[in-house]
Amino acid sequence: MDRHFLTPLFSPSAIVVFAGGRSADEVEHPQARVLLQAIQQQAFAGSIDYLDTEQTGTLAELAHARADLAIIALPHERITAALEIAGRIRCRAALVLSSGVPVQPCAELHAIARRHGVHLLGPNSLGFQRPHLKLNASTAGRLANAGPLALVSQSGALTASMLDWAACNGVGFSSVISLGANTAVDLPQVLDFLANDAATQSILVYLEGIHNARRFMSALRAAASAKPVVVMKAGRQPAGSRAALTHSAAIVGSDDVFEAVLRRAGVVRVRSFTQMFSAAKCLASRYRPAGRSLAIITNGGGPAVLAADRANEQGLEVARIDAANRAELAAKLSPLATLDTVIDLSEDATPEHYRAALLACSRERGVHGVLVIYSPKPGGDCDAIAQVVGENLTLVAKPVLTCWMGEESVRDARVLLNARSVPTFRTPEAAVDAFHNIASFYQNQQLLQQTPPPLSNLAQPDTEGARLLIEGVLTERRRVLTEMESKALLAAFHIPVTRTMLARSANEAMLIASQLGYPVALKIDSPDISHKSDVQGVALNVVSATAVRDTYHDMLAAVSRAQPGARINGVTIQPMAAKRRGREIYIGMTTDDPFGPVITFGAGGTMIELIADRAMELPPLNQFLAHRLIERARVAATLDAWRGQPAVKLEAIEQVLLRVSEMVCALPQLREMDINPIIVDEDGAVAVDARIVIDHAGASAKDYNHLAILPYPASQEREWPMKGGDLYTLRPIRPDDADMLQAFTRSLSDESRYYRFASAMHELPARMLARYTLIDYDREMALVAVHRERKPDGDGGFTETEQIIGVSRYITNPDQTTCEFSLVVSDAYKGQGLGSRLMLSIMEIARSRGLTEIIGLVLANNPNMLKLMHGLGFTSASFPEDPDFRIVTQAL
């Protein structure tokens, strides 16, 4: 688990090069020439050998050329032969530097790599650079400066442009990786490597396409839990770019969905590569913002106004220090200074004035970040002010950004700030954008930490009844549910709906209306009509039997004129919603390619497309995510007390969202859904109308495979007895277990910790702790045994405490068919069968995921673990790479 499978590719100790020669002067192929020039200009510490596909001899004669990595820069027709040789001399990784290789030959190269167990970057890639290793295995230009940023790009042209920009701006890299469109080693695998790379502090991603949404989401969330990730995506697509059967799909565009994906993954999105680098620089700083409130310190009103305007546009709050703090600060400033909203120190501001203002902001709890602006003034000392800001940075426990305006006169000051790792910008707007990025990062990290259960703790839905209803509609070769069927589906998941009955004649309509009570609403019922209002298919506040009869006939006639071929089932009758002070909202879902179901929320009613108020989130939801989803919509401002109307019952909206999330998780047949309008007031919410589109799910929808984020596997929770009659709970690990896991690690004996980690660590580093608790249940699993204990609280009562007493986990290997396991049990609970139960349970989950073999490394001097493995049927053998370990395996 410590050595990533891509280490031979990105950190090779030996390289073999296929370029048709040893120097740039000997070759004609352009990629080979550039590669050999790059190799000759670097000081790579490992060994480099050169081979040619034309040379003769046996594989034994090539033993000297065995290497971790083969770099191939040859004409198209010679690449296959070079990759075959690389596989036969047991290279673990290969890089093909090429352009324009067609799709079919690319697939053949992938097949060769798989057959030999070679991790293949390319073809059609510019390669990669690892500056701290002095390794330039690319055709992207000279080796970049070493630094803490990793850059992964799916565009070769942009990779070269970013490197050129970075060289001129003093930006350094731990890795620069150009993937290209046809690479076998893909973006999720590279993100996994960089998340575990000690030389990388932040990850920058330029993205053009995604092949597997689940794997991408999984790797992105894992990387973002370990270090800041900044993403720039090309191909932003406008909303409403495709025809649709419901409002949801007509309004939601793929770029909107991608925005929601990045939010949920805990990463920051930017629009240009200059923003990408500035965001990464800010996020690599020591402090994280706890909110969106930015204090502005300036020596000129104009720049502060520009900053404040930009902050308002970005949804940030310009912070104002409290009265006591203002009074204390004012006594230290010039009489010309103003402290109303921004802190304007006036044109005669001195370094000491800036210091006092900076420290005042550091004491203010409502300030989450500070922007320090300096505009050149006659007689001003910009260098001294920069020095003061840098020297006092450690006293300000929140992000500090600077904007030294101008060019020639402030150049040295910018150098001072950069030397102190203070983010500095040329314009106030750029600085505010940078703070917006790190504030968004904080908020998105909160979303990342959410691990919702697949179903809420509400009353159990009638999932089986819902499935039968859907199967019946699909059997009739229909995709669109009628209003009656849609409401029945909602009711199966306990979503409140208005009582609705179908009338097939005017007389039946009058009888139903009399039973339901006036006033009533009449709506046309047709599988062919999406927008009933557009064809005069809706009538509201009908107050008498005569009016019902006349409205029925008029509606049928109007619909027949407007849409002659539409199938008409009849007219639905429902009582008018009694919520006179209610607001109309909308909840729906659509299916995105490739991210699957997306839940949407916003303002409802007949002008839904015109208002276009939409916030969205990927399922599954919990209450925190549902609340954040509501907050992001513009309609949220109307849900509070407003014009004499009381605030609506927000919990009712959250419950509907949770119920919709249940539906989306449990019913992979759902494609689109409109619940519009939902009337909500201070007493609750009720769905007035609904329209649902379905389709066959297919075999791939099993076990939540239709979702981009796998829900928390609550079905794996079990209770088991201990010796002595006590119980413990065996369940999958959660992000909020971090403190318990750390306490468990600290409680282990030195021997147990050494047996588990093969090191003398006393606790888990923060990055490892995050990696072990925020896991992707799709490709790995960690089970914790939790023991609850009741202790007297001293007041005659009891308090219940929880502690982890054992952990087992597996991680799927790159071959996607085998996995590696680990196991550790608390010293105080050994000998009670806990280790066996943890292993049997983790093996059963691995078996259910289709894995064929489970593998583990056990220290040779750990007899108890080897005995346990033998008792469970594992075979044991020496580990070729390290004689201190035994490798234990079992077929699943």
Buried (B, 14 or more C-beta within 10 A) or exposed (E): EEEBBBBBBBBBEBBBBBBBBBEBEEBEBEBBBBBBBBBEEBEBEBBBBBBBBEEEEEEEEBEEBBBBBBBBBBEBEBBBBBBBBBBEBBBBBBBBBBBEBEEEBBEBBBEBBBEBEBBBBBBBBBBBBBBBBBBBBBBBBBBBEBBBBBBBBBBBEBBBBBBBBBBEEEBBBBBBBBBBBBBBBBBBBBBBBBBBBEBBBBBBBBBBEBEBBBBBBBBBBBBBBBBBBBBBBEEEEEBBEEEBBBBBBBBBBBBBBBBBBBBBBBBBBBEEBBBBBBBBBBBBBEBBBEBBBBBBBBBBBEBBBBBBBBBEEBEBBBBBBEEEBBEEBBEBBBEEBBBEEBBBBBBBBBBEBBBBBBBBBBBBEBBBBBBBBBBBBEEBBBBBBBBBBBEBBEEBEBBBBBBBBBEEBBEEBBEBBBEBEBBBBBBBBBBBBBBBBBBBBBBBBEBBBBBBBBBBEEEEBBBEBBBEBBEEBBEEEBBBBBBBBBBBBBBBBBBBBBEBBBBEEBEBBBBBBBEBEBBBBBBBBBBEBBBBEEBBBBBEEBEBBEBBBBBBEEBBEBBEEEBEEBEBBBBBBBBBBEBEBBBBBBBBBBBBEBBBBBBBBBBBBBEBEEBBBBBBBBBBBBBBBBBBBBEBBEBBEBBEEEEEBEEBBBEBBBBBBBBBBBBBBBBBBBBBBBBBBBBBBBBBBBBBBBBBBBBEBEEEBEBBBBBBBBBBBEEBEEEBEBEEEEEBBBBBBBBEBBEBBBEBBEBBEEEBBBBBBBEEEEBBEEBBBBBBBBBBBBBBBBBBBBBEEEEEEEEEEEEEEEBBBBBBBBBBBBEEEBBBBBBBBBEEBBEBBBBBBBBEBBBEBBEEBEBEBBBBBBBBEBEEBBEBBEEBEBEBEEBEEEEEBBBBBBEB
